[in-house]
């Protein structure tokens, strides 16, 4: 499942590996640190609970699920025309390249520059960022922004520069599939921190939890503002230990090591454990190896589970 949010670190390309290690008998599934919601939308469960502490992510996921595809697309098309942005899904690529007068590898950047920054400015000036109008703008910002990412400054302003892509066929297809999928399952979206009491209560009632936290030794965009430290990592480990003692099945992604860095809190927790299983994740889908901690590996992304 590819969602409309091209969230950094999304696991769409890894789901075929994950599904081999997820349980099959799940009533309530929790997608903790859900990001773009890829994992939760890809599993087969009677109920899926999406949790993330980024209110903008949760609000946008909720927003996109509230409307039928044609209604939402009609509103987006009006905004695309209003801001003079390219719409290659309808008009193709050639027309915009001819209008920009430049033939380079910058995609639609040249054509969309004025409209994009006007769109960004209008969004940032809106007082109610939870309104239908604001969230429509936020979705378009993600579509036209650099790397189709979502990033805000300390004052809450969207601050990514313009990107090369636009409302193309791929983005429209992802939006359509998301709306169809999210409305075919029993799911809810919750904004919360993993340390919140309400979140812990949800986890204790779940059948299976998957977590994709910020990586302590990662360099993704969200790490720039998440303030994820060794202390935060240890707090998350403490939560996993509590879940483990309460016989709650969980799995989570992380990086144990990369060139010049090691996730010491996580490695120390895993050392000499027989109840936790380490599965090496291969981005290129080659065979995985199990339960070996190689501290000298160049980079080691893993899935860790307790069942």
C-alpha positions in Angstrom: 0.0 0.0 0.0 1.4 3.3 -1.1 -0.2 6.2 0.8 -0.6 9.9 -0.4 2.0 11.0 2.2 5.5 10.2 0.9 6.6 10.2 4.5 10.4 9.8 5.1 11.1 6.2 6.2 7.8 4.8 4.9 7.9 1.0 4.7 6.1 0.3 1.5 9.0 -1.4 -0.1 9.6 -3.6 3.0 6.1 -4.8 3.6 6.7 -8.1 1.7 9.5 -8.9 4.2 7.5 -7.7 7.2 4.4 -9.8 6.4 6.5 -12.9 6.7 7.2 -12.0 10.4 3.8 -10.5 11.4 1.2 -12.7 13.1 -1.8 -13.7 11.1 -4.4 -13.8 13.9 -4.8 -10.1 14.7 -8.0 -8.5 16.0 -6.6 -5.1 17.1 -3.4 -3.8 15.3 -1.6 -0.7 16.4 0.6 1.2 14.0 2.7 3.3 16.4 4.7 6.2 14.9 2.4 5.5 11.9 3.8 8.3 9.7 2.2 7.9 6.3 0.2 4.9 7.6 1.7 2.4 5.1 2.0 -0.5 7.5 -1.4 -0.3 9.1 -3.1 0.0 5.8 -1.2 -3.1 4.5 -2.0 -5.5 7.3 -5.1 -7.7 7.6 -6.7 -7.0 11.0 -10.2 -6.5 12.3 -9.3 -3.0 13.6 -6.3 -0.8 13.0 -5.3 2.1 15.3 -2.9 4.7 13.8 -0.9 6.7 16.4 1.6 9.5 15.7 2.7 12.5 17.7 2.7 14.7 14.7 -0.6 16.5 14.7 -0.2 17.7 11.1 0.2 14.1 9.9 -2.8 12.8 11.8 -5.0 15.7 10.8 -4.1 15.2 7.1 -4.6 11.4 7.2 -8.0 12.0 8.8 -8.9 14.7 6.3 -8.1 12.7 3.2 -10.3 9.8 4.6 -13.4 11.9 5.1 -14.3 12.5 1.4 -15.0 10.4 -1.6 -12.3 10.6 -4.2 -14.2 12.6 -6.8 -15.3 15.3 -4.3 -11.8 15.8 -3.0 -10.2 15.8 -6.4 -12.6 18.4 -7.6 -11.6 20.7 -4.8 -7.9 20.1 -5.5 -8.3 20.9 -9.2 -9.9 24.3 -8.3 -6.9 25.1 -6.1 -4.4 23.9 -8.8 -6.0 26.3 -11.3 -6.2 29.1 -8.7 -2.4 29.0 -8.0 -1.5 28.3 -11.6 0.2 25.0 -10.9 0.9 22.2 -13.3 -1.4 19.3 -13.5 0.3 16.6 -15.6 -2.2 13.9 -14.7 -4.7 15.8 -17.0 -2.5 17.8 -19.4 0.6 15.8 -19.6 4.2 17.0 -19.4 5.1 18.6 -22.7 2.8 21.6 -22.4 4.4 22.8 -19.2 8.0 22.2 -20.4 7.2 24.3 -23.5 5.7 27.1 -21.4 8.7 27.2 -19.0 11.0 27.5 -21.9 13.7 25.3 -20.3 14.7 21.8 -20.9 16.5 20.4 -17.8 16.0 17.9 -15.1 14.1 20.1 -12.8 10.7 18.7 -13.8 7.9 21.3 -13.1 10.0 23.4 -10.7 10.4 26.3 -13.1 6.7 26.4 -14.0 5.4 26.1 -10.5 7.7 28.4 -8.5 5.5 31.4 -8.2 2.3 29.5 -7.5 3.9 27.1 -5.0 5.3 29.9 -2.8 2.0 31.7 -3.0 0.3 28.5 -1.9 2.8 28.0 0.9 2.4 31.6 2.1 -1.4 31.4 2.1 -1.3 28.2 4.1 1.1 29.5 6.7 -1.0 32.7 7.2 -4.1 30.6 7.9 -5.1 30.8 11.6 -7.0 27.5 11.6 -4.8 24.8 10.3 -7.4 22.2 11.0 -10.0 23.6 8.6 -11.0 21.8 5.4 -9.5 24.6 3.3 -6.2 24.5 5.2 -5.8 20.7 4.9 -6.6 20.8 1.2 -3.7 23.3 0.9 -1.4 21.2 3.1 -2.0 18.1 0.9 -1.1 20.1 -2.2 2.0 21.5 -0.5 3.2 17.9 0.1 2.5 17.0 -3.6 4.5 20.0 -4.9 7.2 20.2 -2.2 10.7 19.0 -2.4 10.8 15.2 -2.2 7.0 15.3 -1.5 7.9 15.6 2.1 6.3 17.4 5.1 8.4 19.7 7.3 7.6 22.6 9.6 9.7 25.2 11.3 9.6 25.9 15.1 6.8 28.4 14.5 4.6 25.8 12.8 5.1 27.1 9.3 5.5 24.7 6.4 9.1 25.4 5.2 10.0 23.0 2.4 11.1 24.5 -0.9 9.5 23.7 -4.2 10.0 20.2 -5.7 10.1 18.8 -9.2 6.8 16.9 -9.3 3.1 17.8 -9.4 -0.4 16.4 -9.2 0.5 13.5 -11.6 -1.1 10.2 -12.3 0.9 8.4 -9.6 -0.1 10.9 -6.9 -3.8 10.7 -7.9 -3.7 6.9 -7.9 -2.2 6.8 -4.4 -4.9 9.2 -3.2 -7.6 7.1 -4.8 -6.3 3.9 -3.4 -5.9 5.4 0.1 -9.5 6.6 0.2 -10.7 3.3 -0.9 -8.6 1.3 1.5 -9.1 3.5 4.6 -12.9 3.4 4.1 -13.0 -0.4 3.7 -11.4 -1.2 7.1 -12.3 -0.4 10.7 -9.6 2.2 11.7 -9.1 5.3 13.8 -6.4 8.0 13.9 -5.0 9.2 17.2 -2.5 11.9 17.9 -0.3 10.9 20.9 3.1 10.3 22.3 4.3 6.8 23.1 4.8 8.0 26.7 1.2 9.2 27.1 -1.0 7.2 29.5 -3.8 7.0 26.9 -1.4 5.5 24.4 -0.1 2.9 26.8 -3.7 1.9 27.6 -4.4 1.4 23.9 -1.2 -0.7 23.5 -2.1 -2.9 26.5 -5.4 -3.8 24.8 -4.0 -4.5 21.4 -3.3 -7.9 19.9 -0.2 -6.8 18.0 1.8 -3.6 17.9 4.2 -2.5 15.1 6.4 0.6 15.8 8.5 2.6 13.5 10.2 5.2 15.8 12.7 7.8 14.7 16.1 6.1 14.4 18.5 7.3 17.0 21.4 7.1 14.4 19.2 8.0 11.5 19.4 11.2 9.4 15.8 11.5 8.1 14.1 14.9 7.9 11.9 14.2 11.0 15.1 13.6 13.1 16.0 17.2 12.6 13.2 18.4 14.9 12.2 15.3 16.9 14.9 15.8 19.6 15.2 12.0 19.7 18.0 11.3 22.1 19.5 8.3 23.9 17.2 9.1 26.8 14.2 9.0 24.5 15.4 5.7 23.0 15.7 4.3 26.5 12.2 5.4 27.4 10.9 3.6 24.3 12.9 0.5 25.2 11.3 0.6 28.7 7.9 0.6 27.0 8.8 -2.4 24.9 10.0 -4.2 28.1 6.7 -3.5 29.8 4.8 -4.8 26.8 7.0 -7.9 26.8 6.3 -8.6 30.4 2.6 -8.3 29.8 2.9 -10.8 26.9 1.9 -8.2 24.3 3.2 -9.1 20.8 5.2 -6.4 19.2 7.6 -5.7 16.4 9.6 -2.6 15.6 12.0 -1.3 13.1 15.4 0.3 13.9 19.0 0.7 12.8 21.5 -1.0 15.1 24.6 0.3 13.4 25.9 2.3 10.5 29.3 3.7 9.5 30.8 5.3 12.6 27.7 5.0 14.8 26.1 2.4 17.0 22.7 2.4 18.8 24.1 1.6 22.2 20.9 1.6 24.2 19.2 -0.8 21.8 22.3 -3.1 21.4 22.7 -3.3 25.2 19.0 -4.2 25.6 19.2 -7.0 23.0 22.4 -8.5 24.3 22.0 -12.1 25.4 18.2 -12.1 25.1 16.5 -15.3 24.1 13.0 -13.8 24.1 13.7 -11.1 21.4 14.3 -12.0 17.8 16.4 -9.8 15.5 15.7 -10.0 11.8 17.9 -8.3 9.3 16.0 -6.3 6.8 17.3 -6.2 3.3 16.1 -3.3 1.1 16.6 -5.4 -2.0 14.6 -8.3 -0.7 17.5 -10.8 -0.5 17.3 -13.5 2.2 17.3 -12.4 5.8 19.5 -13.6 8.6 18.4 -14.0 12.2 19.7 -13.3 15.7 23.2 -12.1 14.9 24.5 -8.8 16.1 27.4 -7.7 14.0 28.6 -4.4 15.5 31.0 -3.9 12.6 28.4 -4.0 9.9 28.4 -0.9 7.7 24.6 -0.4 8.2 22.2 -2.7 9.8 18.5 -2.1 9.6 16.5 -4.6 11.6 13.0 -5.8 12.6 12.9 -6.8 16.2 10.0 -8.9 17.6 9.2 -10.7 20.8 7.3 -13.7 19.5 
